[in-house]
Amino acid sequence: MCGICGELNFQGKPVEPRHIEAMTAALVHRGPDDGNIYCQGSIGLGHRRLSIIDLSSSGRQPMWSNDGSLGIVFNGEIYNYPDMRKELIGKGYHFNSTTDTEVVVNAIHCWGMDRALSRFTGMFALAVWDKRTRKIFLARDRVGIKPLFYFITRERLLFGSEVKALICHPDYPGN
């Protein structure tokens, strides 16, 4: 179990790192081994890690595709990632970790979101930030085993593995 969260400000206003830190802190019980955030302009991503595959710091998230254009925060497990990893290596991709997360982000880079998602066997919730298009994509497994909650207004999108991450943001209703 890991925890993911984030914010995209649709008006281009900078995301406050302290808001993402608070959201991520609300998920520490989901990932006690490590935590990290990424804030750049109007996007903020947070991750809490429960280290299961590749216990090294190479598994730290957010994680980036080989060319640095796609960033991902990921919760779950992709059972068929070793075969996909071999296929991606054959296409010229390289890997800095042995995590399924790094395979997922590079699979999306290689095959596109729809095709990559259709190939994943497992349980997952993810958020992928595309620096080129400045778009975010949220997805979860077909059965919905891994949770993913979101709140959207004209100004922003907030998302997280638990509602308590959303409630920590000062712009969530009632705060």
N, C-alpha and C positions, 0 to 999 in steps of 0.2 A: 504494500500500500504506500503510495506517495500522495502528495498534495500539489495541485496546480492552482494558480490564480492569475488575474491580470486585469488590465484596464486599457482600453483604446479610447482616446478622446477624439471625437469626430470633428471638432472645431480646430484641431491642430494645436491646442494648448498643451504645454508640457505636463506630463504625468509627474506627480510628486513621489519621489522614491520612498518617503516615509509612509505614504498610503499603501504602496505595494509591500513594504516591510511589515506593516500592521496586518495586512491580509495574509501574508505568508506566515507570520507568527501565530495566527489563529489556527494554522494547519500543522503546527509542529508535532502534534501527536500522530499524524499520518506519516511523518518522515523525520524521525529523530536523529538521523545520521548526518544530514547536511541540509543547508538551505542557501539559496542564492536568488538574487533578483537581477533584472536587466531593465533599465529605464533609458530610453532614448527618444527625446521629443514626445510625441503623442502616444507612445506605446510603453507599457510597463508589463513585465512578465515576472512571476514569482514561482518558486518551486521548493518543496520540502521533499527530501529524499530518504527513502528506506532502501539501503543498499542491499541488493540481492544478487544481481548480475554485475560483475566487475566492481569490486569493492573499492577500487582506487579513485582518486580524484578525477580521473579521466571521464568518469561517468557523470560529472557535475552538469547540471542544467541551470538555465537554458543552454541548449546545445545547438550547434550550427552546422548546416550542410557544408560540404567540402568547399564550395565557392563563397560561403559566408552570406548567401542571399536569403536563406530560410533559417529561422530560429524556432525551436520547439520547446515546450514544456509538456511532459508526458507522464501519465500515470497508467500503469498496467503491465502487461506481458504479451509479447508477440511470440507464439510458440514456433512459428516457422521462420524466425529471423536468421538462423544459421544458413539455411539454403538461400535466402534472399541476399545475405551478406556475400556469399560466394559468387552469386550472379552479378552483384554490383561491382565486386572486385574485378570480375571479367570485363566489365564495362569501363574500367579505369578509376573507379572510386577507391579511396584509401580510408582507413579507419584508425583512429587514435585510441579507441577503447574496444572492449568486447561486449558493449551494451546493445540491447535491442533498440534503444532510443536512437543511437547513431545510425542504425540501419533504417529505422522508420523515417528520419528526416531526409536521408539520402535517397531512399526509395521514392519519397514524394517529389524530391528534386528531379530524379531520373524519369519517373513514369507519370508524374502529375498526380494531383490529389485523388481523383476518382479511381483511377486504375490502381494506385498504390493501396488505397483503402480496401478495394475489392480483393486484394491479394493477402491482406493481413488475416491471420488466424490467431485469435486470442481475445483478450479483454483489455479495453483501453479507453481513456479519455485523453484528448490532446488539444493543444492550441498551437497553431503554426502561424508565425508572423513572416510575411513576405516583404522584405525591405524594398524590392524593386517596385512592386505595385502598391505598397503601403496598405495591404489588406491582411486581415486576420481570418483564419479558418478554424472553427471549433468542430470537433467530431468526437463521437464515442462509438464503442462497439455496437454491433447490430442488436444485441440482446439488451444492452444498457446495464451491463454488470458494474462498470465503473461510473461513478456519479459525475455529473457536470451540470452546474447551475449557472444561470446568467440573469442579468438585469440590464435592460437597455432603455435609454432615453434618446432624445434628440442630440444630447451633448456627448454621451459616452456609453460604452459597453463595459460592464463589469462581469467577470466570470470567476468560478472557483469550484473546487471539489466538494465544498460544503457551503451552505448558506451563511454560516458564521464568518466565512472569509468576506463575503459581500457586505455583511452588516458592519464590519470593521471600517469600511470606507466611509469617510465623512459625508459623501454625497448620496449615500443610500437613504431612502425615505425613513424618517423617524430619527435620524441622527442630527 
